[in-house]
Amino acid sequence: MAFIIVAGNVQSFAEYTDVLQKDQRLLEENEIRIPSESGFADIPTFIEDMLKKSTQRILLKIKTSTWWQGYNSFMGSPISDLNVLPNVNPNLIDPTNALGRQQQFTDLCVYYAIKEYILPLVAQFGETSADMTKIDYYGRKFEDLYNELIAIADWYDFDNDGTVQNDEKAVSYYMNRRTRAKRNVVRIR
């Protein structure tokens, strides 16, 4: 349960052992073959590369969300040009782990890596495939946790002072209701 940090910068929200803790059978029962042209010598470094990719995709998903635009406005830094969105700095996510949100980001990263990178390597794609059921399961876990973290939003140290103060927290409340409207929001998966 540790972020991979290199030279003071967060490279990944999770490490190989975090994947093992979520679904050890996935790596024991399936034979993941490392492509020879990838340059990876062993499974742990191959999986950690996938976790780094997952971290970058999660950061992009946050950056392209309407929440990020609203949060920047809430913090007094409105985004006037959508073509120049500020990046989400992974070093500012619960920097002292006082809130325990680092574990949630670790879980988020693992769920994304399993559903997008690891399971597709070994899955039998078919209508009644157990692997497809697992992909759907981890996809739902990812979406639920992502939506929870965005709604709570008490984990980002906007002013980079090492702690998340109350004025940096932006808790959102959603009313669940049915609608037939089309969604015009771009979703990054």
Stockholm file with secondary structure:
# STOCKHOLM 1.0

chainA/1-189         MAFIIVAGNVQSFAEYTDVLQKDQRLLEENEIRIPSESGFADIPTFIEDMLKKSTQRILLKIKTSTWWQGYNSFMGSPISDLNVLPNVNPNLIDPTNALGRQQQFTDLCVYYAIKEYILPLVAQFGETSADMTKIDYYGRKFEDLYNELIAIADWYDFDNDGTVQNDEKAVSYYMNRRTRAKRNVVRIR
#=GR chainA/1-189 SS CCCEEETTEEEESCCHHHHHHHCHHHHHHSCCCCCGGGCCCSHHHHHHHHHHHHHHHHHHHHHTSHHHHHHHHHTTCCCSCTTSCCCCCGGGBSTTCSSSHHHHHHHHHHHHHIIIIIHHHHCCCSTTCHHHHHHHHHHHHHHHHHHHHHHHCCCBCTTCSSSCCGGGCCCCCCCCCCCCCCCCCCCCC
#=GC SS_cons         CCCEEETTEEEESCCHHHHHHHCHHHHHHSCCCCCGGGCCCSHHHHHHHHHHHHHHHHHHHHHTSHHHHHHHHHTTCCCSCTTSCCCCCGGGBSTTCSSSHHHHHHHHHHHHHIIIIIHHHHCCCSTTCHHHHHHHHHHHHHHHHHHHHHHHCCCBCTTCSSSCCGGGCCCCCCCCCCCCCCCCCCCCC
//
